Amino acid sequence: MSNFIKEILAKEEKKNYEGYWTFAHSKDLEWEHESFERKDEAIVAGRDIYPCGFVLGQLKYKDNMVYDVVNVEKLTFS
């Protein structure tokens, strides 16, 4: 791996994602998707993957680059 890529990855690991939005399938609640600065961006991305609905939540920094998901809301589409 090049030094440039290593530097980019190191910066991303240190980035604080508190306040960012993410989404998950409403049954398994695996918050594994990309995080977004704006709520509307997360809704568009979530709807592309889960067109019938999903849960949306905001990241809150806990400790040691671990985040809780707060402000969770369920979105459904017909």
Secondary structure, 3 states (H helix, E strand, C coil): CCHHHHHHHHHHHHCCCCCCEEEECCCCCCCCCCCECCHHHHHHHHHHHCCCEEEEEEEEEEECCEEEEEEEEEEECC
